Amino acid sequence: MNRPLVAVSLKMYFDRARSLEYLDAVRDLAGRTAVAAGDVRLAVLPDFLTLSAACEALSSTAALVGAQDLCPADRGAFTGEVSGADLAALGCSCVEIGHAERRTIFGEDDAMVAAKTAAAVRNGLTPLLCVGEAGRTTPEAAARECVRQVERALAEVTASSEVWIAYEPYWAIGAAEPAPADHVRAVCAMIRADLAAAGRETTLVYGGSAGPGLLTELGDAVDGLFLGRFAHDPAALAQVIDEAAARAGDGRA
């Protein structure tokens, strides 16, 4: 299995003061947990206005900083957009692409997601590609939709490029609880099988109301978690890092 990955997005929940407080807590966690030893990968994705402060605050740690979006073009007349080239120059390591909110609220289609994925890879950023089904359905149907999204997004990306994939069923995002563990295990097994058939050794994580306790419950079905509001308390984030460290210590990473 891949080395466990714990990623957390702040979305647009925090004001600047709280974002900076959170980054201080992450810096502390990165220095005194399995992240420092390299047993667990930790990535934090703040809002755009906090990215510079995040890169500075975490530069001396093993924690990674990521952006929540990028422009498919590196330069040009794209008002309000942010270039992947500039994100990389700032010190970002990864970028989230294709989240359900981007697809549904902002109308990003498969072609846009593919273009953004290519832009990330082109600029040396690891894409954190979000895929998922819109409504509750069978694991088989969910997996077919996710595989379709993955294959479309990675059509122009070489198999050797590092990609992180977050399975996030739309109906579980913002819900009281994550998707049932059996559903997640089944869908992720099918996604992983398709990736393996394409010669890709991709890190696969689960997101969608994920929080402490879930990584242990899901076991080897995933390589980690993509967290949202349930990890906005640093104590909860620390619990998930400890779970990931326990997995690494068991020799399953």
N, C-alpha and C positions, 0 to 999 in steps of 0.2 A: 504494500500500500504506500501511497505518497505520504510525505511528511505532513502532519495535520496542519490545516489552514483555518484560522479564525479571522474573519473579516467583519467589520462593522461600519455601517453607513449612518451618518448623522442626519441625512436628508436635509430638511430645512427646519428642523425642530428647535435648534438652539439659537440664541442671540450670540454676539461675538464674545461677550464676557463668559458665558457658560461654555462655549466651545473651547476657549482657552483653558478654563478650569479642567475640562474633560481631557484635553491634551496633556496637561500636567499629570493627571492621574494615569493616563496611558504610558507616559514616559516612565513613571514609577513602576508600573506593571511590567513594562518591557525590560526593566533593569533587574527585577527581582524574581522573575518567573522563568518557566522553561523557554520563553522567547529569547532570553539572553543567552541561554545555552545552545540555541539553534534547534531545539527539539520540536518547537512549534512555531509556525509562521503566523505573524499578526499583521493585519493591514487595516488601516483606519482611513475612511473616506469622508472628510468634512465637506462643508460647502466651499464654493470657489473662493470666496473672500477670505477664508481661513487657511487655504492651502499653503500659502507662503509661511505663515506662522507654524503650521503643522510640520512642514519640511524642516524648519529651523529647530523646533522643539524636539523632534525625534531623530535628528541627524546623527546624534551620537549613540543611538540605540539600534537594535536589530529590527525594530518595528518599521513597516513599510507605510508610505502615504500614497493614497490613490485619489483620483477625481471621480465625480459622479457622472460625468459625461464628457464628450469632446466633439469637435467639429470633424466631419469626414474629410475636409480639405485642410491643408497645412497653412495656406496663405490665400488672401484674396478678399473680395468685397462680401464679407459674411458678418453683417452687423450683429453684435451681441454674442458672437460665438467665441470659443476658446480653442486654440490650436494644440494638437497633440505634441507638436514640436516644442511649444512653449511649456507644456506640462512636464515634458521630459527634462527640459533645461532647468526648470524650477526644482526638480528633485523627485518628482512623482515616479512611482514604480509600476503602478497599475491604474486601470480606469474601468469603471462600470459601464456596461453597454447593454441596451435592450431591456431595461427594467420594464415591468408591466405598466408602470405609470408613464414612462416615456412612450410606450407603444399605444396606450389607450388615451391618455390625456392629450399628448402632443402629436399623436398620429404617426409615429415612426413605424414604417413598414419593414418587411424583410430586406428590401434593397438598401434602405438607410442603415439598418443594423449591420449588414454586411460591409457597407462602405466605412462605417465607424470602426468596425473590427479590424479591417485592413489598415486604417489610419493608425490605430493603436500599435499594431505590429510593426508597421513601417517606421514608427518613431521609438521603437524599443520599449514600449509599454505593454505590460501583460494585460490582455483583455479579461475582464470578469464578466463573462457573457451570461446574461439572465435568460432563461427559457422556462416556459410553463404553459399549461392549458388554462383556458379562460373559465371553464365551469367544471363542476364535479362530474367525473366520468370514470370509466374503468381504468385500471393501470395500463392496460394494453393500448387503449385509445390515447391516454395521456402521453405515453411513451412515444407513440407514433408522431404526435404533434411536436413533442420536444425534439425528437430526432430530426424531423423536417426543419425545425428552426435552427438547430445546430448545423446541419449540413448546408443550409442556405447561408448562414453567417460565416462559415469557414470555407466557403467555396474557393476563395482566392488566397487562403492562408495555408502555408506549407505545413505538413504534418509534424515537422521538427519544431515549429514555433510553440512557445509555451502559452497555454490558454487555460484559464480557470472557468469552469462552468458552474453556475448556480441554478439548481432546479428550484423554481419558485412558482408553485401553482397559484394563479391569480387569486383564486377564491380563498387562499390561506393568508394572503398579505393583509395585514391589519386586523386579522381575526383574533378571537380570544385565545385560540389554540392553534398549533401547527396542523398540517395535514396528518392523518393517521400514519403511524410508523410503518405498518404493513404496506400501505399505498406507496409511501416514499421509497421503501426498500425495493419494491417491485419495479417502479418506474426507473429508479437509478440503476438497477441491474441491467435493464434493457438499454438505457442510454450508454452505459459503460461498455456493453457488448458491441454496440454499433461503433463507438469510438475505437475500440480495440480492432475491429474489423477494418477500419480505415487507417490503422497504423498509428493512432494517436494515444499517447499516454497522458491523458488530461486529468488535472485535479478536478474532482466533482464534489461540490458542497450543496447543502440544502439551505434554503432561505424561505421565509414566509412564516412570521410569528415564531421564529426560533428563539430559544432561550436556554438557560441552565437546565441540565438533565437530559436534553434531547440528543446530544451527541452520543451519550452512553446508550440511550435507548435505540438509536439507529445502528450502532455498531459499525461493522465494516462496509455497510452499504454506501457510506459517504466518506470523504476525506476531511470533512470539517463542516463548518456552518458559516452562513452569511447572515449576520445579525442586524436587526434594526432596533426598535424602541426597547426591547427587552434587554439590551446590553448598554443602554444609555446611562445606567447606573454602573459605575466602575466596579462595584463589588460583584455584580452579576457577570460582567465581562471576565473578571478574575476567576469566577467559578468555571466558566466555559474553558478558559485557558488551562485550568487545572485538569478538567476532563480530557482535553486534548493531550496534555502531558502524560496522563495516566495511560492513554492509548499508546503513545510513543514508548512509554516505559514497558508496556506489555510486548513490545517488539512487533506491533502491527503497523507501524508507520513505515 
